[in-house]
Amino acid sequence: MKDDLPEPQAEGGVSSTAWLLAVLAIVGLLAVAQVRHRWVSPRVLAKGSVASFTLRATADAVYDLRQSYAKQSEVARANYKPIYNKDLTIFYESREKIIVAAIAEPESHWGWETEAGDGGVPTDGRVARHPSRGDARLSAAPQARRSDGGLSDARRISGAAKRGDAGVDAGEEEDDDPMLRIARQRELESLIRGCFRILEPYYKVGVIADSEFPSQKDEIRIYSDQGTSNRGMHVVELVSNVYRFSWLQPQLSKRARQFFYKTNPHVVSRVIEYIFERLPANLTYARENKQVIDILDVTGVKVVLIRRSEVLIRRGQVVDTQRYERLRASAVAEAETSNLERTTAQLALLLALMMAFVICASEAAPQLLAGPRSQMIVAGGIVAVASVGVAGLALTDLHASAFPSATLPLIVAVVFGRVPALFVGIATAICVGIVWALDLGGFNVAMVGGVMGALVARRRRRAGILAAGVIIGIGQALAQEASRAIDGRPQTYLELLSAAEAFGGGLVSSVLATLVLPFVQRWLGQSSRGKLKVLADLDHPLLRRLRQQHPQTFVHTVRVADIADQAANAVGADRLLTRAGALFHDIGMLRARQLPEEVSVRERARAKIEHVAAGLRVAAENRLPDELVALIAEHHGTLELSALIDEARAAGEQVEMEDFSYGGPRPGSVEAAVLMVADRVEHEVSAAGARRPEESVDAVLSRLVTQMQFDRCGVTQSDLHRIRNAVVRFLRGNA
């Protein structure tokens, strides 16, 4: 093709309907942004209240817990060991004091068996009542369980023993044999020390009280006070490797009965219970938010970082101290920009985006703006995605990447094609980024999902959308991981969960697009591939009638269909729709007028032009799809009948251009442009005779471009070159 072929020129300006819908879309997006800011934006909730929405950070923020609660932090650091503490000296010190206090207890306290009637303790181990004192207890009630390691009991009982007042009358112990008391005291001391020898190996590993056992954790960080290599350091230990008192007590009872089988079992049980009541744990747990202190502060972390779009509190959760501080820090970061400034910035961004979108779409993807319905799908779809995203993020704690932002690009790719879907995918990602207040990672995921949805989906191929969803999900998951690496965030379980949610977002997008597409295509008047295959069958009733009544026209339509098929394949147009349109483009010849032999050139021109209107009537009577009707109406555009004009002027007839020009409209889709080229080329080749095919094709394309027939369909210079080469190859092969 010659390089000096004129470029296709576009019409100036865009329809007022497109601008009106763009403005309405801006208003809708601003309304969604205001709803998000007023209802579900990070704000400070009262402690103890229940969050009605899932609140997320709209900006990066930090808060310093030590500065907020300096006094409470000092108290907590003085009273708590970092996370956990394993110190075996607790066991040794408690052991000696417990032994002293136990030996100081009166012999009758342990429930030794005595002979009936001697005023001792019954054989069931219960404490006897002294006849002169009623319900006199032999020892004071123990202190709170392991609250002080048994130290107060030891001091109290030891003091009572020195004073000769251990809770019983002095003369009560004189009833027993002194030698028996000494033997029992030695046996008791041996039993207690034996129990401690059994417990010592467990304490070297670590013992935790049942009330503090970290059942929700798999590992704990132990702060070691012993040894030389790990002194003053945290070491990681499995929770399954430490012990709790509820497990140790039956184990100790079992082993003690094996070693001290001659000792009264009631005494053994009472001794073990006595030990466990006073024995402290050597692993203490500093709980989160206890005494208004966060566990991070206990370990020495000064500040806490909040990243944009991070969940501050989930819907239905109670606001505790830590969440309150996070909400307050995020609210301070958000308050740095006023609502007026934020809204103005959003309005400016959306205006710039919509203006660029409408102008670029009118040049590269005019089918998006071809009618009010297609414009409403794009504008309404973007607002719907933003609205659903805001509601979903407020009612769930999912990551923004989990929401199906690629649904609209998938629908547009199947309905209008790849290039329009690219525009819609990019515009959707920017809009949701502005409205959702996403960070760079969330914006990247939405952008990658939209672009991949436009690239992997094929026009009029609904069957491949589900497979496209898998590819989109993989791309979004990789984008999420790439954003994490760029931000320098460590790989954690939550980060992997976010990547999995991004993958799920791609799958959900494909499912939603599959469900919505039939309704969108029906509303736009698009036909299914099955229906187009029926129409493209040469045995269709209308085509049979055309073959019988106008065989020359039928042969022409078949040749046009073959040429158009090759050209459509070269530029990625819908081949099935193009072929069906080529077979029906001259169906109006079924209603053609029979002109007499002696007729003016003007009448012949009018009859030739009228076949387009006749074809539209035939299509309406037979309920042909709207897409096919558009191809019938546009395949001649506003072309002039140059040969008849020259003939009329040569015959001396008056020439009025409206009588020698088609009424249009000009092609509004790539398929209509391809059909026009194929129709003109077939006429030119048939009339040229021995002329070379490339010359005929070049002449046709030059004439069509000069008459501005491609200004509405988005056909570019490169598209024309591909069409030209494909048609020339076909004509050479079928000469």
C-alpha positions in Angstrom: 0.0 0.0 0.0 1.3 3.5 -0.7 2.7 5.4 2.2 0.9 8.6 1.2 -2.5 7.1 1.9 -4.4 9.7 4.0 -4.9 9.0 7.7 -8.4 8.2 8.9 -9.8 11.4 10.4 -12.1 11.4 13.4 -15.1 13.6 14.1 -14.5 16.5 16.3 -16.1 16.5 19.7 -18.0 13.9 21.8 -21.7 13.5 22.2 -23.4 15.4 24.9 -24.8 12.1 26.4 -21.3 10.9 27.0 -20.3 14.0 28.9 -23.5 14.0 30.9 -23.0 10.4 32.0 -19.3 11.1 32.8 -20.5 14.0 35.1 -23.1 11.7 36.7 -20.4 9.1 37.3 -18.2 11.7 39.0 -21.1 12.8 41.2 -21.8 9.1 42.1 -18.2 8.4 42.9 -17.9 11.6 45.1 -21.1 10.5 46.9 -19.6 7.1 47.6 -16.4 8.7 48.8 -18.4 10.9 51.2 -20.3 7.9 52.6 -17.0 6.1 53.2 -15.5 9.2 54.9 -18.5 9.9 57.2 -19.7 6.4 58.0 -16.8 4.0 57.7 -13.7 6.2 57.9 -11.2 5.7 60.8 -12.5 7.6 63.8 -12.0 7.4 67.6 -14.6 5.2 69.3 -15.1 5.1 73.0 -13.4 2.3 74.9 -15.8 -0.6 75.6 -18.0 0.3 72.6 -18.7 -2.1 69.7 -17.5 -1.1 66.3 -20.4 -1.0 63.8 -18.0 -1.1 60.8 -14.6 -2.5 59.9 -12.4 0.6 60.2 -9.2 0.8 58.1 -6.3 3.3 58.2 -6.5 5.9 55.4 -2.8 6.9 55.8 0.4 5.6 57.4 0.5 6.5 61.1 2.5 5.6 64.2 1.7 5.9 67.9 3.9 5.8 70.9 2.4 3.8 73.7 5.0 4.9 76.3 4.2 8.6 75.7 0.5 7.9 76.0 0.7 6.0 79.2 4.1 6.8 80.7 3.2 6.1 84.3 1.3 2.9 83.6 4.2 1.7 81.5 6.7 2.3 84.3 4.6 0.3 86.7 4.1 -2.5 84.2 7.8 -2.7 83.4 8.6 -2.9 87.1 6.0 -5.6 87.8 6.3 -7.8 84.7 9.1 -9.8 83.2 9.4 -9.5 79.4 6.8 -11.9 78.0 7.9 -15.0 79.9 10.5 -15.6 82.6 12.1 -19.0 83.5 14.0 -18.7 86.7 14.7 -21.9 88.7 15.6 -20.0 91.8 11.9 -19.5 92.3 11.6 -23.2 92.7 14.5 -23.6 95.1 13.5 -20.7 97.4 9.9 -21.8 97.5 10.9 -25.4 98.3 12.8 -24.6 101.5 10.1 -22.3 102.8 7.4 -24.8 102.0 9.3 -27.6 103.8 9.8 -25.5 106.9 6.1 -24.5 106.9 5.0 -28.0 106.4 7.1 -29.5 109.2 5.8 -26.7 111.5 2.2 -27.9 110.9 0.9 -30.1 113.8 0.9 -33.8 113.2 -2.9 -34.0 113.3 -3.1 -31.6 110.3 -1.9 -34.4 108.0 -4.6 -36.8 109.0 -2.5 -39.7 110.4 -4.6 -42.7 111.3 -5.2 -43.1 115.0 -6.9 -45.6 117.3 -10.6 -45.0 117.9 -11.4 -42.9 120.9 -8.0 -41.3 121.4 -9.3 -37.9 120.2 -7.2 -38.0 117.0 -8.2 -37.7 113.4 -10.6 -40.2 111.9 -9.3 -42.7 109.3 -11.1 -40.9 106.5 -8.5 -38.1 106.8 -11.0 -35.4 108.1 -9.9 -33.1 110.9 -11.5 -34.0 114.2 -13.3 -31.5 116.3 -11.9 -31.0 119.8 -14.7 -31.5 122.3 -13.8 -28.4 124.3 -13.4 -26.0 121.2 -16.1 -27.0 118.8 -15.0 -26.4 115.2 -11.4 -25.4 115.9 -9.3 -25.5 112.7 -5.8 -26.9 113.1 -4.2 -24.3 110.7 -5.2 -21.0 109.2 -6.7 -21.0 105.7 -3.9 -20.8 103.1 -3.4 -17.6 101.1 -4.5 -17.1 97.5 -3.3 -19.9 95.4 0.4 -19.4 94.7 0.0 -15.7 95.1 3.3 -15.3 97.0 4.9 -18.7 96.6 3.8 -19.9 100.1 6.2 -17.4 101.8 3.5 -15.9 104.0 2.3 -19.3 105.1 5.8 -20.3 106.0 6.3 -17.2 108.1 2.9 -17.5 109.8 3.2 -21.2 110.6 6.8 -21.0 111.7 6.0 -18.2 114.0 3.1 -20.1 115.4 5.3 -23.1 116.0 7.8 -21.0 118.0 5.0 -19.6 120.1 3.6 -23.1 120.8 0.3 -22.0 119.2 0.0 -23.8 115.8 -3.7 -23.6 115.9 -4.3 -26.4 118.5 -4.1 -26.6 122.3 -0.7 -27.3 123.7 -1.8 -30.3 125.6 -3.5 -31.9 122.6 -0.2 -33.2 121.1 0.9 -34.7 124.4 -1.6 -37.4 124.1 0.5 -39.0 121.3 3.6 -41.1 121.7 6.7 -38.8 121.3 8.7 -41.5 119.4 5.7 -41.9 117.1 5.6 -38.1 116.5 9.3 -38.1 115.7 9.0 -41.0 113.2 6.0 -39.4 111.5 7.9 -36.1 111.3 10.8 -37.8 109.6 8.5 -39.7 107.3 6.7 -36.4 106.4 10.0 -34.6 105.7 11.2 -37.4 103.5 7.9 -37.4 101.6 7.9 -33.7 101.0 11.6 -33.7 99.8 10.9 -36.6 97.6 8.0 -34.8 96.0 10.3 -31.9 95.2 12.9 -34.1 93.7 10.2 -35.5 91.4 9.1 -32.0 90.5 12.5 -30.5 89.9 13.1 -31.8 86.3 9.7 -30.4 85.3 10.6 -27.0 86.6 13.8 -27.0 84.6 11.7 -27.1 81.5 9.1 -24.7 82.7 5.8 -24.7 84.6 2.8 -22.4 83.9 -0.3 -21.9 86.0 -3.5 -23.1 84.4 -5.0 -19.6 84.5 -2.1 -18.2 82.4 -1.5 -21.1 80.1 -1.3 -19.7 76.5 -3.7 -22.2 74.9 -3.9 -20.0 71.7 -0.2 -20.0 71.0 2.0 -22.6 69.5 5.3 -21.0 70.6 6.4 -18.7 73.4 9.4 -16.5 73.9 11.1 -17.3 77.2 13.3 -14.7 78.8 16.0 -16.7 80.5 17.7 -15.7 83.8 19.9 -18.7 84.0 23.0 -20.1 82.3 25.7 -18.1 80.6 24.9 -18.4 76.9 21.2 -17.5 77.1 21.2 -15.2 80.2 19.1 -12.1 79.6 18.0 -13.3 76.1 14.7 -14.5 74.7 14.6 -18.1 73.4 11.7 -19.7 71.5 10.0 -22.7 73.2 7.1 -24.8 72.0 4.1 -24.5 74.3 3.7 -28.3 74.2 7.1 -28.6 75.9 6.1 -26.8 79.0 3.8 -28.0 81.8 0.8 -26.8 83.7 -0.2 -27.5 87.3 -3.3 -29.5 86.4 -1.1 -32.0 84.6 1.7 -32.2 87.2 -0.6 -32.9 90.2 -1.8 -36.3 89.1 1.6 -37.2 87.8 3.2 -36.4 91.2 0.5 -38.3 93.1 1.1 -41.4 90.9 4.9 -41.4 91.3 4.8 -40.5 95.1 2.6 -43.5 95.8 5.2 -45.7 94.0 8.1 -44.5 96.1 6.2 -44.0 99.4 3.8 -46.9 99.3 4.1 -47.5 103.0 2.9 -44.0 103.9 -0.7 -43.5 104.5 -2.3 -42.5 101.2 -4.4 -39.8 102.8 -1.2 -38.2 104.1 0.4 -38.4 100.6 -2.6 -36.7 99.0 -2.7 -34.0 101.6 1.0 -33.3 101.3 0.8 -33.1 97.5 -2.2 -30.7 97.7 -0.4 -28.7 100.3 2.7 -28.3 98.0 0.7 -27.3 94.9 -1.3 -24.7 96.9 1.9 -22.9 97.7 4.2 -23.6 94.8 4.5 -20.8 92.3 5.0 -21.2 88.5 8.4 -20.4 87.0 6.9 -19.1 83.8 4.8 -15.9 84.2 2.7 -14.5 81.4 2.5 -10.8 80.8 -0.9 -10.5 79.3 -1.8 -8.0 76.6 -3.6 -4.8 77.7 -3.3 -5.8 81.4 -2.9 -2.7 83.5 -3.2 -0.6 80.3 0.0 -1.9 78.9 0.6 -3.5 75.5 2.8 -6.5 75.2 5.0 -4.7 72.6 5.8 -2.1 75.2 6.8 -4.7 77.7 9.3 -6.1 75.2 10.8 -2.6 74.6 9.1 -1.6 71.3 8.6 2.1 71.4 6.4 2.9 68.5 3.8 0.9 66.5 3.4 1.4 62.8 0.0 1.5 61.1 0.0 1.1 57.3 -2.6 2.5 55.0 -5.7 0.3 54.5 -4.7 -1.8 57.5 -7.6 -3.1 59.6 -7.8 -1.1 62.8 -10.9 -2.8 64.3 -13.3 -5.3 62.8 -17.0 -4.9 62.7 -18.5 -6.2 66.0 -15.3 -6.1 68.0 -15.0 -4.3 71.3 -12.7 -1.3 71.5 -10.0 -2.1 74.0 -6.9 0.0 74.9 -4.7 -1.1 72.1 -7.4 -0.7 69.4 -8.3 2.7 70.9 -4.7 3.9 70.5 -4.6 2.7 66.9 -7.9 4.4 66.0 -6.7 7.6 67.7 -3.4 7.6 65.8 -5.1 7.0 62.5 -7.7 9.7 63.2 -4.8 12.2 63.8 -3.2 11.2 60.5 -6.4 11.7 58.7 -7.2 15.0 60.3 -4.1 16.5 58.7 -6.2 17.0 55.6 -9.6 18.7 55.9 -12.7 17.2 54.3 -13.0 20.2 51.9 -9.4 19.7 50.7 -9.9 16.0 50.4 -13.1 16.4 48.4 -11.6 19.0 46.2 -8.7 16.8 45.4 -11.0 13.8 44.6 -13.1 16.0 42.4 -10.1 17.3 40.4 -8.7 13.8 40.0 -12.0 12.4 38.9 -12.6 15.2 36.4 -9.2 14.8 34.9 -9.7 11.0 34.7 -13.2 11.2 33.1 -12.1 13.8 30.6 -9.1 11.8 29.5 -11.2 8.6 29.5 -14.0 10.1 27.3 -11.6 11.8 24.8 -9.3 8.7 24.5 -12.2 6.3 24.2 -13.8 8.4 21.4 -10.5 8.1 19.5 -9.4 4.5 20.2 -12.6 2.7 21.4 -15.6 4.6 19.9 -17.9 1.6 20.4 -17.9 2.4 24.1 -19.5 5.8 23.3 -21.6 4.6 20.4 -24.9 4.7 22.3 -26.4 5.6 25.6 -26.7 2.0 26.8 -23.0 1.2 26.4 -22.1 4.5 28.1 -24.5 3.7 31.0 -22.9 0.3 31.4 -19.4 1.8 31.7 -20.3 4.7 34.0 -22.8 2.7 36.1 -20.4 -0.2 36.4 -17.5 1.9 37.7 -19.8 3.5 40.4 -21.3 0.1 41.3 -17.8 -1.4 41.8 -16.8 1.5 44.0 -20.0 1.2 46.0 -19.8 -2.5 46.5 -16.2 -2.2 47.5 -16.8 0.4 50.2 -19.7 -1.7 51.6 -17.7 -4.9 51.5 -14.6 -3.4 53.2 -16.8 -1.9 55.9 -18.7 -5.1 56.6 -15.8 -7.6 56.4 -12.2 -7.6 57.3 -11.0 -8.9 53.9 -8.2 -7.2 52.0 -9.2 -4.8 49.2 -7.7 -7.2 46.7 -10.3 -9.8 47.5 -13.1 -7.8 45.9 -13.9 -8.4 42.2 -12.7 -5.2 40.6 -11.9 -7.1 37.4 -15.6 -7.9 36.7 -16.3 -4.8 34.7 -13.2 -5.1 32.4 -14.1 -8.7 31.8 -17.6 -7.8 30.7 -16.4 -5.0 28.5 -13.8 -7.3 26.9 -16.4 -9.8 25.9 -19.0 -7.2 24.8 -16.8 -4.5 23.1 -13.3 -6.0 22.7 -9.9 -5.7 24.1 -9.0 -2.1 23.6 -12.2 -0.7 25.3 -11.6 -3.1 28.1 -8.1 -1.8 28.7 -9.5 1.8 29.0 -12.2 0.6 31.4 -9.8 -1.5 33.5 -7.4 1.4 34.0 -10.2 3.8 34.8 -11.8 1.4 37.3 -8.5 0.9 39.1 -7.9 4.6 39.4 -11.5 5.3 40.5 -11.6 2.7 43.2 -8.2 3.8 44.4 -9.5 7.4 44.9 -12.7 6.3 46.6 -11.4 3.4 48.7 -8.3 5.3 49.8 -6.2 2.3 48.8 -2.4 2.1 49.3 -0.1 1.5 46.3 -0.4 -2.2 46.8 -4.2 -2.3 46.6 -4.1 0.0 43.5 -1.6 -2.2 41.8 -3.7 -5.3 42.4 -6.8 -3.6 40.9 -4.8 -2.3 38.0 -3.2 -5.7 37.2 -6.6 -7.4 37.5 -8.3 -5.0 35.2 -5.5 -5.1 32.5 -5.2 -8.8 32.6 -9.0 -9.2 32.4 -8.9 -7.1 29.2 -6.1 -9.1 27.7 -7.1 -12.7 28.5 -10.9 -12.4 27.7 -11.9 -12.7 24.1 -14.8 -10.9 22.5 -18.1 -12.8 22.4 -16.4 -15.8 24.2 -18.2 -16.3 27.5 -17.0 -19.9 27.7 -13.4 -18.8 28.4 -14.2 -16.3 31.2 -13.8 -18.8 34.1 -10.4 -19.9 32.8 -9.5 -16.2 32.5 -10.5 -15.8 36.1 -7.7 -18.2 37.2 -5.1 -16.2 35.2 -6.4 -12.9 36.7 -6.2 -14.4 40.2 -2.6 -15.5 39.7 -1.7 -12.1 38.4 -3.4 -10.3 41.3 -1.7 -12.6 43.8 1.7 -11.9 42.3 1.0 -8.2 42.3 0.1 -8.4 46.0 3.4 -10.2 46.7 5.4 -7.7 44.7 3.8 -4.8 46.6 4.7 -6.5 49.9 8.3 -6.9 48.7 8.5 -3.3 47.5 7.2 -2.0 50.9 9.7 -4.1 52.7 7.0 -6.0 54.7 8.1 -9.4 56.0 6.4 -12.6 54.8 3.8 -13.5 57.3 0.7 -15.5 57.6 -1.4 -12.4 57.0 0.5 -11.5 53.9 0.0 -14.9 52.5 -3.7 -14.6 53.3 -3.8 -11.3 51.4 -2.3 -13.0 48.4 -4.8 -15.8 48.6 -7.6 -13.2 48.8 -6.2 -11.5 45.7 -6.4 -14.9 43.9 -9.9 -15.4 45.1 -10.9 -11.9 43.8 -9.9 -12.9 40.3 -12.0 -16.1 40.5 -15.0 -14.2 41.9 -14.7 -11.6 39.1 -15.0 -14.3 36.5 -18.0 -15.9 38.1 -19.8 -12.5 38.4 -19.0 -11.6 34.8 -20.3 -15.0 33.7 -23.6 -14.4 35.5 -24.1 -10.8 34.4 -23.0 -11.0 30.8 -26.2 -12.6 29.4 -28.2 -9.7 30.7 -25.8 -7.1 29.4 -25.6 -8.6 26.0 -29.4 -8.9 25.8 -29.8 -5.3 26.9 -27.3 -4.1 24.2 -28.9 -6.3 21.5 -25.9 -8.5 21.1 -26.3 -12.0 19.7 -24.8 -15.2 21.0 -22.3 -17.2 18.9 -24.9 -19.9 18.3 -27.4 -17.4 16.8 -24.7 -15.9 14.6 -23.7 -19.3 13.3 -27.3 -20.0 12.3 -27.4 -16.6 10.5 -24.1 -17.3 8.8 -25.4 -20.6 7.3 -25.9 -20.3 3.5 -29.1 -22.4 3.9 -30.8 -19.6 5.9 -34.3 -19.0 4.4 -33.6 -15.4 3.5 -30.3 -16.4 1.8 -32.1 -19.1 -0.1 -34.6 -16.6 -1.4 -31.7 -14.3 -2.4 -30.0 -17.1 -4.2 -33.2 -17.9 -6.1 -34.4 -14.4 -7.0 -31.0 -12.6 -7.4 -28.3 -15.2 -8.0 -25.7 -12.5 -9.1 -26.3 -10.6 -5.8 -25.9 -13.9 -3.9 -22.6 -14.7 -5.5 -21.5 -11.1 -4.7 -22.4 -11.5 -1.0 -20.6 -14.8 -0.7 -17.4 -13.3 -2.2 -17.8 -10.3 0.1 -18.1 -12.6 3.1 -14.9 -14.5 2.1 -13.0 -11.2 1.7 -14.4 -9.7 4.9 -13.5 -12.9 6.9 -9.8 -12.5 5.9 -9.8 -8.8 6.7 -11.6 -9.3 10.1 -9.1 -11.9 11.1 -6.2 -9.5 10.3 -7.4 -6.8 12.7 -8.9 -9.0 15.4 -12.5 -8.2 14.7 -15.4 -10.5 15.3 -15.2 -12.8 12.3 -18.5 -14.5 12.8 -20.4 -11.3 13.1 -18.6 -9.9 10.1 -19.4 -12.9 8.0 -23.1 -12.9 8.9 -23.2 -9.1 8.1 -21.6 -9.7 4.8 -24.2 -12.3 3.8 -27.1 -10.1 4.7 -25.7 -6.7 3.7 -27.6 -6.7 0.4 -30.7 -8.5 1.6 -32.7 -5.4 0.6 -32.4 -6.6 -3.0 -35.3 -8.8 -2.2 -37.4 -5.6 -2.3 -35.6 -3.9 -5.2 -37.7 -2.0 -7.7 -37.9 -3.2 -11.3 -36.8 -0.2 -13.3 -37.8 0.2 -17.0 -35.1 0.2 -19.6 -35.4 3.9 -20.3 -34.8 5.6 -17.0 -32.6 8.5 -15.9 -29.3 8.1 -14.2 -30.8 9.9 -11.2 -33.6 7.3 -10.8 -31.0 4.5 -11.1 -29.0 6.2 -8.3 -32.1 6.5 -6.1 -32.9 2.8 -6.7 -29.4 1.8 -5.8 -29.5 3.8 -2.6 -32.9 2.5 -1.6 -31.7 -1.0 -1.2 -30.2 -0.1 2.2 -33.6 1.1 3.5 -35.2 -2.0 2.0 -32.7 -4.2 3.8 -33.6 -2.6 7.1 -37.2 -3.3 6.5 -36.5 -6.9 5.7 -34.3 -7.2 8.8 -37.1 -5.7 11.0 -39.7 -8.1 9.6 -37.5 -11.1 10.2 -36.3 -9.8 13.6 -32.6 -9.9 12.8 -30.2 -8.9 15.6 -29.5 -5.2 16.2 -25.8 -5.8 15.4 -26.7 -7.2 12.0 -29.1 -4.3 11.4 -26.3 -1.9 12.2 -24.0 -3.5 9.6 -26.7 -3.4 6.9 -27.2 0.3 7.6 -23.5 1.3 7.8 -21.9 -0.8 5.1 -22.2 2.0 2.6 -21.8 4.9 5.0 -22.1 8.2 3.3 -20.3 7.2 0.1 -20.9 9.0 -3.1 -21.9 7.2 -6.3 -19.0 8.6 -8.3 -19.5 6.6 -11.5 -23.2 7.6 -11.7 -22.4 11.2 -10.9 -20.0 11.2 -13.9 -22.5 9.5 -16.1 -25.3 12.0 -15.1 -23.0 15.0 -15.8 -22.1 13.4 -19.2 -25.7 13.0 -20.0 -26.4 16.6 -19.1 -28.6 15.8 -16.1 -28.7 18.1 -13.1 -26.7 16.6 -10.2 -27.8 17.0 -6.6 -25.4 15.3 -4.2 -28.1 14.0 -1.8 -29.5 12.0 -4.8 -26.2 10.4 -5.4 -25.0 9.8 -1.8 -25.9 7.2 0.7 -27.6 8.4 3.8 -25.3 6.7 6.3 -24.5 6.5 9.1 -20.8 5.9 8.6 -19.3 2.7 10.1 -19.4 2.7 13.9 -17.5 -0.5 14.5 -14.5 -2.3 13.1 -16.8 -5.0 11.7 -18.8 -2.4 9.7 -15.5 -0.8 8.4 -14.2 -4.2 7.3 -17.6 -5.0 5.6 -17.4 -1.7 3.7 -13.9 -2.4 2.5 -14.8 -5.9 1.4 -17.9 -4.7 -0.5 -16.1 -1.9 -2.3 -13.1 -4.2 -3.1 -15.4 -6.8 -4.6 -17.2 -4.3 -6.8 -13.8 -2.8 -7.8 -12.2 -6.1 -8.7 -15.3 -7.2 -10.6 -15.2 -4.0 -12.7 -11.5 -3.7 -13.1 -11.1 -7.0 -15.0 -7.3 -7.6 -15.6 -6.3 -4.9 -13.1 -3.8 -6.1 -10.4 -5.5 -6.8 -7.1 -3.3 -4.5 -5.0 -4.1 -1.5 -7.3 -7.8 -2.1 -6.8 -7.5 -2.4 -3.1 -5.3 0.7 -2.8 -7.8 2.7 -4.9 -10.7 1.6 -2.7 -8.9 2.4 0.6 -7.7 5.7 -0.6 -11.3 6.7 -1.7 -12.8 5.6 1.6 -10.3 7.4 3.7 -10.6 10.6 1.6 -14.4 10.6 2.1 -13.8 10.2 5.9 -15.7 6.9 6.3 -13.5 5.6 9.2 -13.9 8.5 11.6 -16.4 6.7 14.0 -15.0 3.1 14.1 -11.5 3.6 15.5 -9.7 2.0 12.6 -6.1 3.2 12.5 -3.5 3.5 9.8 -1.9 0.2 10.9 -5.3 -1.5 10.8 -5.7 -0.3 7.2 -2.3 -1.8 6.2 -3.2 -5.1 7.8 -6.6 -5.1 6.0 -5.0 -4.2 2.7 -2.3 -7.0 3.0 -4.9 -9.6 4.0 -7.3 -8.8 1.2 -4.5 -8.7 -1.5 -3.2 -12.1 -0.4 -6.8 -13.5 -0.6 -7.4 -12.1 -4.0 -4.1 -13.4 -5.4 -4.8 -16.8 -4.0 -8.3 -16.9 -5.5 -7.6 -15.2 -8.9 
